[in-house]
Amino acid sequence: MNSTLDGIVAAPDRPPRSATPLRAGLLGIAAGLFALWVTRDHPALDAATRAVIASLAIIGTIALHELFISRVYLRPSAGLSRQAVRPLGIARVATRLGALTSIYAGIGAIYWLLPEYHGAFYLPFWSLLRALAPYVIVAAPFYFAWMDRHQRETDDAYLLWGRFLFRRERPASWKPVREMLAGWGVKAFFLPLMTVYLSKDADHLSASLANAMHAPMTIATFVFMYDLSFTMDLMFGTVGYLCTFRILDSHVRTVEPTTLGWVAALICYQPFWSLISNNYIRYEGSLFWDNWLLSAPTLRAIWGTAIILLLLTYALCTISFGLRFSNLTNRGIITSGPYRFTKHPAYITKNLSYWMVSVPFVEPLGWQIGLMHCAGLVAVNLIYYTRAKTEERHLMRDPDYRAYAEWIAQHGLFARIRHAFGGRQAV
């Protein structure tokens, strides 16, 4: 029996209810792209500022939907009450604020200690922090005050951590504190990267759009659609790491508990991926798909269209999360959009696009080099396979994900293919 987020039995032909409906993500991406469009020629706005504006447009649009249409703060998973359940405790609020300050101070110390964060690469991230810091300073006390009165659980992770820091009171269980600190660790690693990548892609998107408008139906159109796919993905990646709020039911429930899961995820990103790809795993050769098919324009157009469809599907996977996207954490189970068909549509489409873009099996320098590049890309595929399996093992702790996995096993795309060819459906 499949249970949804609200405890309602799911219909046999529909998956359990998604933590975020697809329409919320689509409204958000429309707002974000519109913000990028209207600010594209503003002389006073650099790429980082435009990216921040687009991200705020997404956050505002989806937050309004979540609060006033979905009313996510009333879900049991949010742990909130419509009416205040206790009088305001100034001491509790101050303790939570002190705990939050200690987390910010700890993350700042790590950034200061690691040379990785001292270069120009992360300048867009520092711009984002300068822009948001005054608002966080003003809003945090009011947010914690509201939460103190409406949160059903009094002793949350912030209060436990603050009491330990300032009163040396050891919590009865360290698990909530570990989950909270691990969630902040995930955010501290990924938010700078998403911010930097988004600011760069915002610039690329403006340039590729101009080229596509001057030369439609050429490779310039492919480049624009390619940039658009990754820009949409990065916009939702950025807002996901910014918006971990219980009032939006987008808080971190649990964090990946295994070292293997963390390693498999982190090595796919800078600075680790540069080290690995330069020295151990190389799959890109001297020829890419567009040059390979230069003499076959019809096949070239079909091949390029297939790549774009894969990448748009990949972007739609991230859009489906709304404000909940995050590596290594469970912030609510997504069952809408491409996740209606398979548990890992993002990994499938991304890895297929790698093969179609880099065509490692086509190598002018000889079949031995081509075989080496194919082996390298297979290694990348295995890394993503490991990510998928560790994520599944983590998420299977959530009854909503177990219900979703059961539904996919019976009604997902691959189950339907097996059934169409006379195979037995998974049980």
N, C-alpha and C positions, 0 to 999 in steps of 0.2 A: 504494500500500500504506500503510495507516494504522498508525503506531506509537504505542504507549501510553507512559506515563511509565516503564514497566519494560521497554520494548523488545519487547513482545509484540504480535503482529499482532492488530488489532481484528477482531471478527466483523463481517460485512457489515451486519447489522441493528442493531448497537450502536455508539455513538460511542466514541472512545478514552477510556481510563479517566480519570476526573476526579481532579485533584490532591487534592480533598476530596470524599468521598462525601456525598450529601445527608443521609443518616441522622445524620452528625456534626453538621451544622447544625441539624437538627430536635431532636436531643438538647440542643444548646446553647440553643436558643430556649425549650425547655420549662423548662430550669433557670433561665434569665434571667427569664422571666415569673413563675415560681414565686417567685423571690426578690423581685420587685416586689410580688407579691401578699401575701406574709407580712410585708413591712415597710411595707405601705400605711398602717397606722394607728399606727405606732410614733412616739410624741411626740418622741423625741430625735433622729430621723433626718429631715433635710431632703431635698429632692428630689435634690440633688447626691450626697448620701451614698447614697441608695437606688439611684441610677443606677450608682454605683461598685460597690455590692454585687452588683447584677444583672450588670454587666459581668464581675466576677470569677467569678461563678457560671458564666457562659458560657465564660470562658477555662478554668476548671478542668475543666469537663465535656468540652469538645472536646479539650483537651490530653491528658486521660487516654485518650480514644478514639484520638487520633493516635499517642500513644506506645506504648500497650499492645495496641491492636487493629490499626490501620493500620501501626504501626511505621515512621513516615515517616522517622525518622532513618537508616534503612538504605537509603533510596533513593539512587541515584547523584546526583540533583540536590542532596541535602543535603551531599554532599562530606565525609561523616563515616565513621569506621570503628568497628565494634563494639568492637574492642580498641584500646588505646592504640598509636599508631604512633611515638611518640617520648617521651623523658623530659620531665618538666615543666621548662619554661624560665621561671624567675622573671623574668628580664629582659624576655622577650617579653610576659609577662602584664602587667608594669608598664608597658611601652610602650603596649600596647593600652588599658590603663586611662587612661593619660595622654591618648591620642588621644580616647577617649570623653569625658573631662573637658573637653577643648578644644571638642568639639562642643557639649556642654551649655552651656559658657560662651559660645560664639558665639551659640547660639540665645537664651540669656538676654539677651545684649547687644542683640540685635535686638528682642526683646520690650520691653526697657527704652527703646530709642530711638524706637520707633513709638508714637505716641499712641493708636492703635487698640486697644492691649492694656492701656491704663491705666484704662478705665472699668469700671463695675460689671457690664457684659455678660459679662466673662470670669471672674467670681468662681468659678463652678463649676469651671472649669479649674484655677485656682490651688488650690482645695480638693483636687482630684484630685492635683496635684503634691505638695502637703504630705502627703497620705495615702500616696503611693507612694514618695516620696523615700527614707525610711529603709530600705525593703526593697530598693530598687535599689542603694543604697550597700553594703548587706551582701551582696547576691547577686551583684553584678557581678564581684568578684574570683573567686568560686568558679566562675561561669559561664565566664569567660575561661580559668581554669586547666583546666577540663574540656575546653574547646574546643582549647586549646593541645596537649593530648595526643591528641585524637581527630580533629582536623580534618586531612584528607589534605593540603591545601595549607598550607604553612607561612606564606608571606608573603601574608596576606590584606590587605584594604584598611585595616583598623585598624592593622596593624603597619606597612604602608607609610606611612600618614599620620603615625603616631607617630615613625617614624624621620626623616621629613622635618622634623617640628616640632622634635624634640629633638636630632637629630644632623646635620641639614641634608643628609641622604642623599636624593638625588632618585631616585624609583622608575624602573625601566626603562620602565614604562608607567603613565601617569596614569589610564587608563580605569577600573580598579577603584576608585580614590580618588574620581574624579568621580561614578561610580555611587553610591558609598556616601554622599557628601555630598549628592547630589541626592535620594537616598532620605530622608535626614534632613530635607532642606528640605520634601519632601512631607509628612512626618509633622508638622513644626513648624507648617505652615499648617493642615492639616486636623484634627489631634487637638483643638486648642482649640475649633474650631467644632463638631465632633461631640459633644464633652463638654457644651458649653453647650446645644446643641439637645436632647440626650438628657435633661438634667436638667429642662428646661422641659417636654418631652413627658411625662416621668414624672409631673409634677404634673397636666398636662392629662388624662392617661390616668386617674388616680385620680378626678378630678372627673367626667369623662365616663362612667366606669363607674358611679359613684353615680347620675348622672342616668338612664342607661340602665336600671338596675335598678328605679328608681322609675317609669319610663315606658317599658316595653318596647314594641317594634314601632312606634316613632315615629322622628322625625328624630334623637332622642337616641341611638338604636341606631346610626344611620349615623355620628354624630359619634364614638361610642366606637370603632367599627370603623375609621374614618378615623384616629383617634389611635393605635389599636393598630398599624395598618400601618406608620406612620412611626416609632413607638417601636421596633418590631422591627427596622426598617431601621437606625435610629440606634444601637441596641445593637451590632449587628454592624459598623457603621461604626467605632464607638469601639474595640471590641476588635481590629479589624483593624489600626488604626494603633498599638495598644499592643504587638501580638504579632509583631514581625519577628525571629523567632529561627530560626537555622539548625537547631537541634536539633528544631524542629517543622517543618522544611522550609518555613517560611513567610517566609523571608528574601527580600529584594528581589533578583531576578535582574538586571533591567534597568529603567531609568527612561526615560520618554518623551523621545526625543532632539530633538524639533522645538519651535521657539517657538510655532508654530500650535497644536500639541497642548496646550501649557501654557496658552496664552491661552484657548483654547476651554473648557478645564476650569475655570480659575480664575474666569472672569467669571460663572460660574453660582453663585458663592458670595459671601458677605459678605467684605469690605465693597464689593466691586466690583458685585455685583448690585443693590444699592440705588441706586447711582449710575446704572446703566444703565436700570433699570426705571422710575425716577422721571423721567428726562430723555429717554430715547430709545425704549424698548420698553415700551409699555403695552398689555396685552391684556385686563385685567379691567375690565368695565364696571360699570354700576349694578345689574345683575341677575345672580343666580347660578341654578344649575339648580333648587334647591329652591323658590325663589320663582316661577320661570318656570313650573313644573309644579304649582303649588299647587292649581289647579282641576282637575287630572287625577290623582287619587290613585293609580290603578293604574299609569299610565305613570310617575308619580313614583317609585313603589316599584321598578319595573323599572329605571329609569334609575339610581337610587341603588344598587341591587344590582350593576349593571354597573360602576359606579365602584369599589365596594368590591372586586369581583373583580379589577379591574385593579390596584388598590393592593396587595391581598394577593399577587398575582403579582409585583409589583414588590418587595415585602418578601422574598418567597421567593427572588428572584434574589440579594439580598444575603446571605440566610441560607445559600444554596448555597456561598458562599465560605468558610464556617467562620471560621477565624482569618486568612484571606488577603485580605480585602477592602481595597482601596486604589485611589484614583485615581492615574493617571499612572505606575503601576509594573506590572511583571509579577512575580507572586509564585507562579506555578503556574497552569496552564490549567484552568479549570472547564468541565466538560462535562455536569454533572448538573443535576437540577431543570429549570427553564425553559430553561436553556442547551442542553438536549437537542433543543430545537425550533428555535431561532434563535440567531444570534450576539449579538444585542442585545435580549433580552427586557425588560431593565430600561428602556432608553430608549424602546422601543416602548410599553410599558404606561404609563409615566410621561407621555409626550407625549399619548397618547390620553386619559388622565385629565384633563390640562389642558383639553382641548377640552370634555370632558363636564362638568367642574365649573364652568368660567367661562362657558361658552356665549357666546362673543364675537359670534356671529352673531345673537344676540337682544339688541337694544339699543333701549329705549324712546325714547332721544334722537334716533333717526333712523338710516337705513341708512348714512349717511356715517360716523358714529361707529362703527357696527358693523363696517364695512369696515376702518376704521383699526385696530380691536382685532383683527380677524382677521389683518391684515397683521402686527401685532405678534406674535401667537402663531406665525404662520408663521416669523417671524424666530427665535423661540425654538426651534422645530423644526429650523431650519437650523443653529443652534448645536450642538444635540445630534447632528445628522447629521455635522457636522464632528468632534465628539468621537468618534463611532463610527468614522469613516474614519481619523482619526489613530491611534486605538487599534489598529485592524486593522493598519495599516502598521507600527506598533511591534511588535505581537505576532507578525506574520508572520516575524520574525527567529527565533522559537522553533519548532523542528521539531514540537513537540507541538501548537502552535496551527495550523500548516500542515496537519497530519493532521486536526485537528478541523474546520478550514474546509473541507477536501475532503469530509469526511463530511457536514457540513451542506449543502454544495452538492448532494450526491446524495440525502440522506435527511431533510433538514430540513423544517420545516412548509411553507415557501413552495415548495420543490422538489416536495413531495407535492401541493400545490394545483395547480401547473403541470402535473404529470403527470396529475392527475385531470381536468383540462380539456383534455388532449390536447397540452399543450406539451412541449417538449424539456427534459429536466433539464439543469441547468448542469454543465459538465464541469470 
